Amino acid sequence: MLKLAVNLSMIFTEAPLIERFALAAAHGFQHVEIQFPYELSIEQIQTQLTLHNLSLCLINVPAGDLMQGGNGLAGIPGKEIEFHRALEQAIQYATALNVPSVNILAGKQPLDSDLLPCLNTLAQNLKLACSMFAKHNIQPVFEMINGTDMPRFLVQNVAQAQEMLEAVQQPALKMQYDCYHMAMMGEDVLQALQENIHDIGHIQFADCPGRHEPDTAQMHYSEIFQWLNHSTYSGFTAAEYKPQAHSSHSFAWKDKYFAKHPQS
């Protein structure tokens, strides 16, 4: 049974973040995710979740300057103390709001740094995250992001993610698999899901190219959703796309693919 969620950082952006919870509920979602919820207080978010009978299934660890074009935190030598503080903030939000999974963004290789020290830093920081999250029963995940949208990102495909899992050696650590990013990397999304589902803790989806809602480009989401719905995967599957027009007009895929299939 798929646990379907909607990303409030990319969808319903016609309204302020605090108003998007109501919009998600109005469109039939029971679960939401937020990339960086820290512009709102824990109390503000909890009020919205309770009011609209929603759960918050995923947030990201603060990523420093990554979203503003910088290199980020987790894989950047010399930023270990800042990353530790970011973990503490994420844990504060996740524990108070009952968030089951927290995503760690690797960051980008700085232009003046070699790759290996960055990967070593990332591995050590992921080990730290696993240790800290375990005390609060939080699932750590880390995401692969395509190198076209984010050049120099440290983990860009499944093979690199598997290498990082081997380096970290923490069974709790899983991949966050974004179908759009992997399609951008030229991977066969369905095959990759089938071969790696035991190492995946969270899934996100958008069509490719364009990163709009399903059925606006070239991906075959009918097959992907059908397989996931009958697989052993027990994590959340979240819509994380840029609506082609108004957000409220972007949910034809939901009626098409999930009206006849159970979801929770």
Phi and psi in degrees as a GROMACS rama.xvg file:
@    title "Ramachandran Plot"
@    xaxis  label "Phi"
@    yaxis  label "Psi"
@TYPE xy
-74.6126  137.629  LEU-2
-102.483  99.1724  LYS-3
-87.7191  134.52  LEU-4
-132.031  165.167  ALA-5
-127.62  138.784  VAL-6
-86.7374  117.484  ASN-7
-82.6237  -4.94006  LEU-8
-85.7084  -25.4027  SER-9
-113.556  -19.7744  MET-10
-115.882  147.524  ILE-11
67.6498  27.4473  PHE-12
-72.9717  -2.47582  THR-13
-65.3989  -18.5307  GLU-14
-119.565  157.603  ALA-15
-59.3894  154.414  PRO-16
-52.9137  -41.4561  LEU-17
-66.0378  -19.6403  ILE-18
-93.0025  -7.07158  GLU-19
-78.3176  -21.9975  ARG-20
-61.0975  -45.7056  PHE-21
-62.6314  -38.6741  ALA-22
-67.0964  -39.5945  LEU-23
-61.2343  -46.0785  ALA-24
-63.8244  -39.3647  ALA-25
-63.3814  -26.1772  ALA-26
-97.3093  15.0297  HIS-27
88.6962  9.99125  GLY-28
-85.7863  143.56  PHE-29
-106.005  -16.8413  GLN-30
-130.607  143.038  HIS-31
-131.894  157.365  VAL-32
-130.599  152.747  GLU-33
-135.172  128.333  ILE-34
-60.5216  -59.0595  GLN-35
-132.416  97.2523  PHE-36
-82.5208  4.23401  PRO-37
-75.0996  -7.78138  TYR-38
-72.3443  -18.967  GLU-39
-106.58  151.149  LEU-40
-76.6275  160.637  SER-41
-56.8555  -41.6021  ILE-42
-63.662  -41.158  GLU-43
-62.5509  -44.9141  GLN-44
-65.9801  -44.9914  ILE-45
-60.2113  -39.252  GLN-46
-60.3685  -44.0509  THR-47
-68.5066  -41.0024  GLN-48
-61.7196  -44.6807  LEU-49
-67.2124  -44.2975  THR-50
-61.1783  -35.5756  LEU-51
-109.716  10.8173  HIS-52
54.939  51.1825  ASN-53
-115.526  156.602  LEU-54
-114.388  147.627  SER-55
-99.5559  112.518  LEU-56
-96.8544  -16.9332  CYS-57
-159.188  139.284  LEU-58
-135.015  167.729  ILE-59
-102.128  149.008  ASN-60
-64.2213  138.158  VAL-61
-49.386  136.964  PRO-62
-114.13  23.2216  ALA-63
62.6175  -128.573  GLY-64
-95.9622  12.4009  ASP-65
-58.4601  -46.2792  LEU-66
-75.2524  -9.54116  MET-67
-100.736  11.3322  GLN-68
100.609  -0.966287  GLY-69
-82.9517  -166.774  GLY-70
-93.3772  -15.1077  ASN-71
90.6332  -154.267  GLY-72
-129.264  -52.6597  LEU-73
-61.7533  -33.242  ALA-74
-110.022  22.4141  GLY-75
-108.426  109.844  ILE-76
-56.054  136.481  PRO-77
95.2566  -9.13913  GLY-78
-110.859  23.1582  LYS-79
-63.7127  -40.2232  GLU-80
-65.8988  -41.6876  ILE-81
-64.4313  -38.2595  GLU-82
-65.9706  -40.4858  PHE-83
-59.0429  -42.4184  HIS-84
-65.025  -36.9942  ARG-85
-64.3093  -40.3974  ALA-86
-59.7649  -43.3989  LEU-87
-61.2907  -41.0239  GLU-88
-66.6087  -42.4196  GLN-89
-62.1343  -41.3278  ALA-90
-63.9508  -39.456  ILE-91
-58.3988  -46.4877  GLN-92
-69.4918  -44.7968  TYR-93
-65.2094  -41.6062  ALA-94
-69.8716  -41.2096  THR-95
-68.4803  -30.3599  ALA-96
-106.902  8.17743  LEU-97
57.1708  44.3382  ASN-98
-84.3308  120.19  VAL-99
-76.4247  -27.8288  PRO-100
-132.125  142.896  SER-101
-129.783  129.928  VAL-102
-94.3736  139.424  ASN-103
-114.367  119.54  ILE-104
-89.067  124.137  LEU-105
-62.4356  -38.1854  ALA-106
94.2112  -176.725  GLY-107
-113.252  145.758  LYS-108
-64.7145  118.275  GLN-109
-61.1407  148.096  PRO-110
-60.743  -26.7672  LEU-111
-102.122  17.4209  ASP-112
-123.508  148.699  SER-113
-78.0993  157.568  ASP-114
-69.2804  -44.5717  LEU-115
-59.34  -45.9217  LEU-116
-60.6625  -33.4382  PRO-117
-66.7937  -44.0142  CYS-118
-66.5454  -37.3058  LEU-119
-64.4425  -41.8805  ASN-120
-62.341  -43.872  THR-121
-59.9157  -46.0841  LEU-122
-59.823  -44.4567  ALA-123
-65.7085  -39.3842  GLN-124
-69.3427  -34.1649  ASN-125
-67.8651  -37.6689  LEU-126
-61.5336  -43.371  LYS-127
-61.2258  -44.8217  LEU-128
-60.1596  -43.6664  ALA-129
-59.9207  -42.8232  CYS-130
-64.599  -44.7196  SER-131
-71.1857  -40.1076  MET-132
-67.8588  -34.572  PHE-133
-59.7729  -32.2297  ALA-134
-67.3658  -17.3775  LYS-135
-119.895  10.8273  HIS-136
58.1583  42.0459  ASN-137
-104.349  134.147  ILE-138
-81.0289  117.796  GLN-139
-84.4325  132.561  PRO-140
-130.559  155.75  VAL-141
-135.477  150.128  PHE-142
-112.295  143.728  GLU-143
-94.247  129.855  MET-144
-124.671  134.161  ILE-145
-66.2578  148.573  ASN-146
-79.6384  -4.85467  GLY-147
-80.6175  -49.9328  THR-148
-71.135  -33.387  ASP-149
-137.031  82.8578  MET-150
-57.2516  144.58  PRO-151
72.6895  10.4582  ARG-152
-62.2331  140.365  PHE-153
-74.8442  -26.2577  LEU-154
-129.231  106.054  VAL-155
-110.731  -14.6609  GLN-156
-149.056  176.394  ASN-157
-64.8501  -41.2416  VAL-158
-59.372  -43.3078  ALA-159
-66.4068  -36.6008  GLN-160
-66.0917  -40.0069  ALA-161
-64.1568  -38.1686  GLN-162
-62.648  -38.3323  GLU-163
-69.2205  -39.9568  MET-164
-59.006  -40.6259  LEU-165
-67.1271  -35.5409  GLU-166
-71.0591  -37.2214  ALA-167
-78.9085  -38.8838  VAL-168
56.5583  48.7287  GLN-169
-127.165  109.41  GLN-170
-56.784  -27.0495  PRO-171
-69.9809  -25.1863  ALA-172
-74.2364  130.224  LEU-173
-129.741  165.206  LYS-174
-81.9147  143.705  MET-175
-97.0697  114.783  GLN-176
-100.641  110.669  TYR-177
-99.2663  112  ASP-178
-57.8432  -39.1306  CYS-179
-62.4477  -50.2106  TYR-180
-60.1581  -40.1753  HIS-181
-72.9  -32.8765  MET-182
-64.1262  -39.2114  ALA-183
-62.0434  -28.8556  MET-184
-84.3199  2.01377  MET-185
83.4894  12.7099  GLY-186
-82.6702  152.347  GLU-187
-79.5982  105.352  ASP-188
-63.3537  -48.2764  VAL-189
-62.5648  -44.6017  LEU-190
-62.9793  -41.6534  GLN-191
-64.2164  -39.6703  ALA-192
-63.2259  -45.2479  LEU-193
-62.7165  -37.3086  GLN-194
-83.9035  -19.3305  GLU-195
-125.442  11.6933  ASN-196
-60.3801  -29.1026  ILE-197
-69.4891  -17.1993  HIS-198
-104.148  7.79087  ASP-199
-108.151  128.176  ILE-200
-107.685  -13.8984  GLY-201
-158.576  142.783  HIS-202
-125.795  139.689  ILE-203
-127.238  156.102  GLN-204
-144.678  146.87  PHE-205
-158.394  160.001  ALA-206
-78.2183  165.725  ASP-207
-145.596  134.763  CYS-208
-78.4701  171.576  PRO-209
106.277  -30.1511  GLY-210
60.7668  35.1388  ARG-211
-96.4623  -172.18  HIS-212
-65.4153  158.962  GLU-213
-53.893  148.679  PRO-214
74.5478  20.6898  ASP-215
-110.955  -3.40496  THR-216
-146.524  -129.606  ALA-217
-111.842  -3.59421  GLN-218
-82.8445  150.372  MET-219
-102.478  79.1118  HIS-220
-73.4464  -20.1016  TYR-221
-57.7436  -46.8745  SER-222
-68.6123  -40.8818  GLU-223
-64.7635  -49.186  ILE-224
-65.5367  -38.719  PHE-225
-62.2178  -44.2052  GLN-226
-65.9235  -45.2051  TRP-227
-60.0846  -39.9688  LEU-228
-63.2637  -25.0954  ASN-229
-109.508  6.96762  HIS-230
-88.4525  -179.506  SER-231
-86.8435  0.627536  THR-232
-62.5289  130.116  TYR-233
-118.943  3.7979  SER-234
-83.0092  -171.26  GLY-235
-89.3947  151.988  PHE-236
-123.159  113.851  THR-237
-117.895  135.124  ALA-238
-75.0955  115.942  ALA-239
-133.408  83.0586  GLU-240
-137.02  168.137  TYR-241
-97.8286  107.487  LYS-242
-53.9536  137.544  PRO-243
-66.2322  -32.4725  GLN-244
-131.782  -129.969  ALA-245
-75.5606  140.749  HIS-246
-53.2281  -41.8481  SER-247
-64.9191  -16.3595  SER-248
-100.166  11.9297  HIS-249
-107.901  13.9701  SER-250
-109.146  23.3574  PHE-251
-58.7362  -35.2109  ALA-252
-59.3565  -35.1244  TRP-253
-65.7355  -45.9598  LYS-254
-67.1777  -36.0608  ASP-255
-70.8626  -45.0752  LYS-256
-100.133  -18.4643  TYR-257
-121.071  -6.95081  PHE-258
-62.9858  -34.9259  ALA-259
-102.805  -1.05398  LYS-260
-112.812  140.73  HIS-261
-66.2784  145.747  PRO-262
-146.854  161.097  GLN-263
